[in-house]
Amino acid sequence: YAVLDRVLRGRDLDYSIECFPGGTDSRFLRKVGVPVISMTPIVRTPPLMHDHDERVSVREFLAGIDIYEELIKKLVL
């Protein structure tokens, strides 16, 4: 969690901790003892998940990839 916090704050991104129990398959990993933090790097986008008009801008999609890249690099180094 500390690495995720540093990456997001380093990009001046505010975030909140919320529970979406049906939103991911992470429950299967938790069930076998693997700790999981689920997150989405898509920001500045209306919450339209599973809506009839679900979408994300190309700019935000690519920014999300950058967040994942930075996060992965900091987790493995």
Accessible surface in RSA format (square Angstrom, percent):
REM  Atomic radii and reference values for relative SASA: ProtOr
REM  Chains: A
REM  Algorithm: Lee & Richards
REM  Probe-radius: 1.40
REM  Slices: 20
REM RES _ NUM      All-atoms   Total-Side   Main-Chain    Non-polar    All polar
REM                ABS   REL    ABS   REL    ABS   REL    ABS   REL    ABS   REL
RES TYR A   1   131.40  61.3  96.53  54.9  34.87  90.7  81.06  60.9  50.34  62.1
RES ALA A   2    60.63  55.7  53.11  82.0   7.52  17.1  57.03  80.3   3.60   9.5
RES VAL A   3    27.85  18.3  27.61  25.0   0.24   0.6  27.61  24.0   0.24   0.6
RES LEU A   4    17.93  10.0  16.95  12.1   0.98   2.5  16.95  11.9   0.98   2.6
RES ASP A   5    29.80  20.9  29.79  29.7   0.00   0.0   3.35   7.9  26.44  26.4
RES ARG A   6   141.00  59.2 130.59  66.6  10.41  24.8  67.33  92.0  73.67  44.6
RES VAL A   7     0.42   0.3   0.00   0.0   0.42   1.0   0.42   0.4   0.00   0.0
RES LEU A   8    14.13   7.9  14.13  10.1   0.00   0.0  14.13   9.9   0.00   0.0
RES ARG A   9   150.25  63.1 137.79  70.2  12.46  29.7  47.87  65.4 102.38  62.0
RES GLY A  10    65.49  80.8   0.00   N/A  65.49  80.8  33.84  92.9  31.65  70.9
RES ARG A  11    86.58  36.4  67.20  34.3  19.39  46.2  28.19  38.5  58.39  35.4
RES ASP A  12   132.69  92.9 104.99 104.5  27.70  65.5  35.18  82.8  97.51  97.3
RES LEU A  13    19.40  10.8  15.31  11.0   4.09  10.3  16.63  11.7   2.77   7.5
RES ASP A  14   143.55 100.6 116.09 115.5  27.46  64.9  39.27  92.4 104.28 104.0
RES TYR A  15    69.05  32.2  32.64  18.6  36.41  94.8  42.99  32.3  26.07  32.1
RES SER A  16    79.19  66.9  50.45  67.3  28.73  66.2  43.46  92.6  35.72  50.0
RES ILE A  17   136.75  77.8 106.35  79.2  30.41  73.3 109.80  79.1  26.95  73.1
RES GLU A  18   113.76  65.3  79.64  60.2  34.13  81.3  35.34  68.3  78.42  64.0
RES CYS A  19   107.79  81.5  79.42  88.6  28.38  66.7  42.07 106.6  65.72  70.9
RES PHE A  20   126.29  63.2 109.58  67.9  16.71  43.5 112.18  68.0  14.11  40.4
RES PRO A  21   106.88  77.9  85.34  77.8  21.54  78.3  96.82  79.9  10.05  62.5
RES GLY A  22    71.46  88.1   0.00   N/A  71.46  88.1  36.59 100.4  34.87  78.1
RES GLY A  23    56.54  69.7   0.00   N/A  56.54  69.7  25.49  70.0  31.05  69.5
RES THR A  24    56.21  40.0  44.87  45.5  11.34  27.0  50.49  67.8   5.73   8.7
RES ASP A  25   102.28  71.6  94.38  93.9   7.90  18.7  27.14  63.9  75.14  74.9
RES SER A  26    11.09   9.4   7.06   9.4   4.03   9.3   6.06  12.9   5.03   7.0
RES ARG A  27   118.03  49.6 112.63  57.4   5.40  12.9  55.77  76.2  62.26  37.7
RES PHE A  28   116.91  58.5 111.81  69.3   5.10  13.3 112.44  68.2   4.47  12.8
RES LEU A  29    88.76  49.4  88.74  63.5   0.02   0.0  88.76  62.3   0.00   0.0
RES ARG A  30   120.34  50.5 103.20  52.6  17.14  40.8  50.33  68.8  70.01  42.4
RES LYS A  31   176.01  85.9 139.74  85.7  36.27  86.4  93.38  84.0  82.63  88.0
RES VAL A  32   113.85  74.9  80.23  72.6  33.62  81.0  89.04  77.4  24.80  67.3
RES GLY A  33    62.26  76.8   0.00   N/A  62.26  76.8  36.33  99.7  25.94  58.1
RES VAL A  34    67.60  44.5  65.60  59.4   2.01   4.8  67.05  58.3   0.56   1.5
RES PRO A  35   125.70  91.6  99.92  91.1  25.78  93.7 109.59  90.5  16.11 100.1
RES VAL A  36    35.22  23.2  16.78  15.2  18.44  44.4  21.02  18.3  14.19  38.5
RES ILE A  37    97.63  55.6  69.40  51.7  28.23  68.1  72.44  52.2  25.19  68.4
RES SER A  38    55.05  46.5  25.29  33.7  29.77  68.6  28.82  61.4  26.23  36.7
RES MET A  39    52.15  27.0  22.75  15.1  29.40  70.0  34.13  29.0  18.02  23.9
RES THR A  40    84.71  60.2  69.09  70.0  15.61  37.2  58.70  78.9  26.00  39.3
RES PRO A  41     8.48   6.2   7.01   6.4   1.47   5.3   8.17   6.7   0.31   1.9
RES ILE A  42    53.50  30.4  38.05  28.3  15.44  37.2  38.05  27.4  15.44  41.9
RES VAL A  43    36.87  24.3  31.88  28.9   4.99  12.0  36.87  32.0   0.00   0.0
RES ARG A  44   167.63  70.4 120.67  61.5  46.96 111.8  68.20  93.2  99.43  60.3
RES THR A  45    38.29  27.2  12.28  12.4  26.01  62.0  14.09  18.9  24.20  36.6
RES PRO A  46    74.49  54.3  63.40  57.8  11.10  40.3  69.91  57.7   4.58  28.5
RES PRO A  47   122.03  88.9  95.42  87.0  26.61  96.7 101.80  84.1  20.22 125.7
RES LEU A  48    34.02  18.9  30.81  22.0   3.21   8.1  31.96  22.4   2.06   5.5
RES MET A  49   127.17  65.9 106.69  70.6  20.48  48.8  72.14  61.3  55.04  72.9
RES HIS A  50   172.69  94.4 138.32  96.1  34.37  87.9  99.48 102.5  73.21  85.2
RES ASP A  51    60.38  42.3  43.51  43.3  16.87  39.9  14.45  34.0  45.93  45.8
RES HIS A  52   177.97  97.3 131.21  91.2  46.76 119.6 109.71 113.1  68.26  79.4
RES ASP A  53    69.53  48.7  66.51  66.2   3.02   7.1  12.93  30.4  56.60  56.4
RES GLU A  54   101.36  58.2  74.91  56.7  26.45  63.0  24.81  48.0  76.56  62.5
RES ARG A  55   132.77  55.7 115.89  59.1  16.87  40.2  64.36  88.0  68.40  41.5
RES VAL A  56    59.34  39.0  37.95  34.4  21.39  51.5  39.31  34.2  20.03  54.3
RES SER A  57    60.34  51.0  44.53  59.4  15.81  36.4  52.49 111.8   7.85  11.0
RES VAL A  58   111.84  73.6 106.80  96.7   5.04  12.1 108.42  94.2   3.42   9.3
RES ARG A  59   170.36  71.5 161.66  82.4   8.70  20.7  76.69 104.8  93.67  56.8
RES GLU A  60     6.70   3.8   6.70   5.1   0.00   0.0   4.61   8.9   2.09   1.7
RES PHE A  61   105.00  52.5 103.99  64.4   1.01   2.6 103.99  63.0   1.01   2.9
RES LEU A  62    96.07  53.5  94.55  67.6   1.52   3.8  94.65  66.5   1.41   3.8
RES ALA A  63    32.73  30.1  28.91  44.6   3.83   8.7  31.87  44.9   0.86   2.3
RES GLY A  64     1.18   1.5   0.00   N/A   1.18   1.5   1.18   3.3   0.00   0.0
RES ILE A  65    69.50  39.5  68.57  51.1   0.92   2.2  68.85  49.6   0.65   1.8
RES ASP A  66    69.47  48.7  67.13  66.8   2.34   5.5   9.18  21.6  60.29  60.1
RES ILE A  67     3.25   1.8   3.25   2.4   0.00   0.0   3.25   2.3   0.00   0.0
RES TYR A  68    91.19  42.6  91.19  51.9   0.00   0.0  69.65  52.3  21.54  26.5
RES GLU A  69    88.46  50.8  85.26  64.5   3.19   7.6  29.01  56.1  59.45  48.5
RES GLU A  70    44.03  25.3  40.25  30.5   3.78   9.0  22.42  43.4  21.61  17.6
RES LEU A  71    17.27   9.6  17.27  12.4   0.00   0.0  17.27  12.1   0.00   0.0
RES ILE A  72    98.18  55.9  97.73  72.8   0.45   1.1  98.18  70.7   0.00   0.0
RES LYS A  73   126.21  61.6 125.73  77.1   0.48   1.1  75.31  67.8  50.90  54.2
RES LYS A  74    99.70  48.6  85.01  52.2  14.69  35.0  47.82  43.0  51.88  55.3
RES LEU A  75   108.42  60.4  78.64  56.3  29.79  74.9  79.77  56.0  28.66  77.1
RES VAL A  76   110.99  73.0  76.51  69.3  34.48  83.1  83.66  72.7  27.34  74.1
RES LEU A  77   177.59  98.9 117.43  84.0  60.16 151.2 147.11 103.3  30.48  82.0
END  Absolute sums over single chains surface
CHAIN  1 A     6497.7       5120.6       1377.0       4046.7       2450.9
END  Absolute sums over all chains
TOTAL          6497.7       5120.6       1377.0       4046.7       2450.9
